[in-house]
Amino acid sequence: MAQKYGGQFSPEGNGRAPLNKPKAPRFAGKKPAIGRTRANFLFLAGAPLLFASIGDGATDMAVALGAFAFIALGAWLTREGIDAQNAYEARTVARRPAIPRKIFGAIALGLGVATATFDTSVMDGVLYGVIASVLHLIAFGLDPMRDKSVEGVDTFQADRVARAVDEAERHLRAMSDAIATTSDRDVTTRVEQFQATARSFFRTVENDPRDLTSARRYLGVYLLGAKDATIKFSKLYAQGRDPSAKADYTSLLDDLEANFTAKNQALLSDNRTDLDIEIDVLRDRLQREGIRLNEGE
């Protein structure tokens, strides 16, 4: 028979844990979505085209609608590219976005502006389109063009970690999507708290890819179970908002967060031990070379 977790970090533990256990900040590991607001304004830039050609005939209306579609596509690609870049910059080890969305967004915006200005002349339309694309790239920049890894870590190890963290992030996003359907602020905040702890764990693994072997169960099995439990809870809670189901679910998150925190501390301790060993080896080598070190160094 399955038994409920009863460690020192459990809400019903043995009482040896501090009553006010420090928690990671709710938005730990997250950064503001820089540039997203400016990208949203691009949707408004094409809005006048929807009204400018009313009453000018079917051909002009079709051209205007096509121009608006290109501009809206460019705005959407730009916003998605900004989200991808923010996620890339927030991580220590990351692969470059597979699709350069911001560059494609600049091209789509240029096509939209060119289509909207072809009525003067083809050359004017081409020039306006090129100018719009260049200004877009100046305003929003290029997409990340290379993979990011920790110095001293080979590409194979970095790629393994990046794939594992990508999978873990998909589980966290699925949890957010599922819990949003409950419209319960307390539960949503609790899920975000757990996600912050999980992302702190991700950063530890990224900083030392050697930890991936022992951490893979947490990045895969545990988060997959958390995602499945969140989806099931969201469906059940939407039917009757049962307080006992809410209590059981938050208790599960408490246990999971305690496990992630404990494992994270264990990995950090191992990394510190490795560093101490490296320092001792270096000290011995320098002393054999006749270089004397101060005790405080």
C-alpha positions in Angstrom: 0.0 0.0 0.0 1.3 3.4 -0.9 2.3 5.6 2.0 2.1 9.4 2.1 5.5 11.1 2.2 6.4 11.9 5.8 9.8 13.4 5.7 11.0 16.5 7.6 9.9 18.7 4.8 6.4 17.3 4.7 3.5 19.4 6.1 2.9 16.4 8.4 6.6 15.7 9.0 8.3 14.9 12.3 8.5 18.6 13.3 12.3 18.9 13.0 12.0 21.2 9.9 11.7 25.0 10.6 8.1 26.2 10.7 8.8 28.9 8.2 10.8 27.1 5.5 12.2 29.6 3.1 10.7 29.3 -0.4 12.0 30.5 -3.7 10.5 33.7 -4.9 7.4 33.2 -7.0 9.0 34.6 -10.2 12.5 33.1 -9.5 14.1 32.1 -12.8 11.8 34.3 -14.8 12.6 37.6 -16.5 10.3 40.3 -17.8 9.1 39.7 -21.4 11.2 42.5 -22.8 10.0 43.8 -26.1 6.6 42.0 -26.1 4.6 45.3 -25.7 6.4 46.9 -28.7 5.7 43.8 -30.8 2.0 44.0 -29.9 1.9 47.6 -31.3 2.7 46.1 -34.7 -0.8 44.6 -34.8 -2.2 48.2 -34.4 0.1 49.5 -37.1 -1.7 47.4 -39.7 -5.2 48.1 -38.4 -5.9 51.3 -40.6 -5.6 49.1 -43.7 -8.8 47.3 -42.7 -10.8 50.5 -43.0 -8.8 52.5 -45.6 -10.0 50.6 -48.6 -13.7 50.3 -47.7 -15.7 51.5 -50.7 -12.7 51.5 -53.1 -13.6 48.3 -54.9 -12.9 44.6 -54.4 -9.4 44.7 -55.8 -8.2 47.4 -53.5 -9.9 45.8 -50.5 -8.2 42.4 -51.3 -4.8 44.2 -51.5 -5.4 46.0 -48.2 -6.5 42.7 -46.5 -3.4 41.0 -47.9 -1.2 43.7 -46.6 -2.8 43.6 -43.1 -2.4 39.8 -43.1 1.4 40.1 -43.8 1.8 42.8 -41.1 -0.2 40.7 -38.5 1.9 37.7 -39.4 5.1 39.7 -38.9 3.8 41.0 -35.5 3.0 37.5 -34.4 6.3 36.0 -35.5 8.1 38.9 -33.8 6.3 38.3 -30.5 7.0 34.6 -30.7 10.7 35.3 -31.5 10.9 37.6 -28.4 9.5 34.9 -26.2 12.0 32.4 -27.6 14.9 34.8 -27.1 13.8 35.5 -23.5 13.7 31.8 -22.8 17.1 31.3 -24.4 18.7 34.1 -22.3 17.2 32.9 -19.1 19.0 29.6 -19.3 22.6 28.8 -18.8 22.6 26.0 -21.5 20.3 26.4 -24.4 20.1 25.6 -28.1 19.4 28.4 -30.5 15.8 28.7 -31.7 15.2 26.3 -34.6 13.3 29.0 -36.5 14.6 32.6 -36.6 11.1 34.1 -35.9 12.2 37.7 -35.6 13.9 37.6 -39.0 10.9 36.0 -40.6 8.8 38.6 -38.8 10.8 41.4 -40.4 10.4 39.9 -43.8 6.6 39.5 -43.4 6.3 43.1 -42.1 8.3 44.3 -45.1 6.0 42.3 -47.5 3.0 43.9 -45.8 4.3 47.4 -46.1 5.4 46.8 -49.7 1.9 45.4 -50.6 0.2 48.4 -49.0 2.3 50.9 -51.0 2.4 49.3 -54.4 -0.4 51.7 -55.5 2.2 54.5 -56.0 4.8 52.4 -57.9 6.4 49.0 -57.7 9.8 50.6 -56.9 8.3 52.7 -54.1 6.6 49.6 -52.7 9.9 47.7 -52.7 11.8 50.5 -51.1 9.2 51.0 -48.4 9.2 47.3 -47.7 13.0 47.1 -47.4 13.0 50.2 -45.1 10.3 48.6 -42.9 12.3 45.3 -42.6 15.5 47.1 -41.7 13.8 49.3 -39.1 12.2 46.2 -37.6 15.6 44.5 -37.3 17.1 47.6 -35.7 14.2 47.8 -33.2 14.0 44.1 -32.3 17.4 42.7 -33.2 18.2 39.3 -34.6 17.4 35.9 -33.2 20.1 34.1 -31.2 22.3 32.4 -33.8 24.4 30.0 -31.8 23.9 27.5 -29.0 24.8 28.6 -25.5 26.8 26.4 -23.1 29.0 26.6 -20.0 32.7 27.2 -20.6 34.6 23.9 -20.5 31.6 21.7 -21.3 31.7 19.9 -24.6 28.9 20.2 -27.1 27.6 16.7 -26.6 27.1 17.2 -22.9 25.5 20.6 -23.4 23.1 19.2 -25.9 22.0 16.4 -23.6 21.3 18.9 -20.9 19.5 21.3 -23.2 17.2 18.5 -24.5 16.4 17.3 -20.9 15.6 20.8 -19.8 13.5 21.5 -22.9 11.4 18.4 -22.0 11.1 19.6 -18.4 10.0 23.0 -19.4 7.3 21.5 -21.6 6.0 19.7 -18.5 6.0 23.0 -16.6 4.1 24.8 -19.4 1.5 22.0 -19.5 1.0 22.5 -15.8 0.5 26.2 -16.2 -2.0 25.6 -19.0 -3.9 23.1 -17.0 -4.0 25.0 -13.7 -5.2 28.2 -15.5 -8.5 26.5 -16.2 -9.3 26.3 -12.5 -9.3 30.1 -12.1 -8.1 29.6 -8.5 -5.5 32.2 -7.6 -4.2 30.3 -4.6 -3.5 27.1 -6.5 -2.0 29.0 -9.4 0.4 30.8 -7.1 1.3 27.4 -5.5 2.1 25.9 -8.9 4.2 28.9 -9.8 6.1 28.5 -6.5 6.8 24.9 -7.4 7.9 25.9 -10.9 10.3 28.4 -9.5 11.9 25.7 -7.3 12.1 23.4 -10.3 13.7 26.0 -12.5 16.3 26.7 -9.8 17.1 23.0 -10.0 17.4 23.2 -13.8 20.0 26.0 -13.5 22.1 23.8 -11.1 22.1 21.0 -13.6 22.9 23.3 -16.5 25.9 24.7 -14.6 27.3 21.2 -14.2 26.1 18.8 -16.8 27.7 15.9 -14.9 24.7 16.1 -12.6 22.4 15.1 -15.4 22.6 11.4 -14.8 21.4 11.6 -11.2 18.9 14.4 -12.0 17.2 12.8 -15.0 14.5 11.2 -12.9 13.6 14.6 -11.5 13.6 16.3 -14.9 11.5 13.5 -16.5 9.6 11.1 -14.3 8.8 13.4 -11.4 7.7 16.4 -13.6 5.7 14.1 -15.9 3.9 12.8 -12.8 3.4 16.4 -11.6 2.0 17.4 -15.0 -0.4 14.4 -15.1 -1.6 15.1 -11.6 -2.2 18.7 -12.4 -4.3 17.9 -15.4 -6.4 15.4 -13.5 -6.8 17.8 -10.6 -7.8 20.7 -12.9 -10.6 18.5 -14.5 -11.8 17.3 -11.1 -11.7 20.7 -9.5 -13.5 22.3 -12.3 -16.5 20.0 -11.7 -17.1 20.8 -8.0 -14.2 22.8 -6.5 -13.7 20.1 -3.9 -11.6 21.5 -1.1 -10.2 18.1 -0.2 -9.0 17.6 -3.7 -7.3 21.0 -3.5 -5.7 20.1 -0.2 -4.4 16.8 -1.6 -3.0 18.5 -4.7 -1.2 21.2 -2.7 0.2 18.6 -0.4 1.6 16.7 -3.4 3.3 20.0 -4.6 4.7 20.4 -1.1 6.3 16.9 -1.2 7.6 17.4 -4.7 9.1 20.8 -3.9 10.7 19.3 -0.8 12.3 16.6 -3.0 13.5 19.0 -5.6 15.0 21.3 -2.9 16.8 18.5 -1.2 18.2 17.1 -4.4 19.3 20.6 -5.5 21.1 21.1 -2.2 22.8 17.7 -2.6 24.0 18.6 -6.1 25.3 22.0 -4.9 27.1 20.2 -2.0 28.7 17.7 -4.4 29.8 20.6 -6.7 31.4 22.4 -3.7 33.2 19.1 -2.7 34.5 18.8 -6.3 35.8 22.4 -6.1 37.5 21.8 -2.8 39.3 18.8 -4.3 40.4 20.8 -7.3 41.8 23.5 -5.0 43.6 21.0 -2.8 45.2 19.3 -5.8 46.3 22.7 -7.2 47.8 23.7 -3.8 49.8 20.4 -3.7 51.1 20.9 -7.2 52.1 24.5 -6.6 53.9 23.5 -3.4 55.8 20.7 -5.3 56.9 23.4 -7.7 58.3 25.4 -4.8 55.6 28.1 -4.7 54.5 28.8 -1.2 50.9 30.0 -0.6 49.5 32.0 2.2 47.0 30.0 4.4 44.3 32.5 3.7 44.5 32.0 0.0 
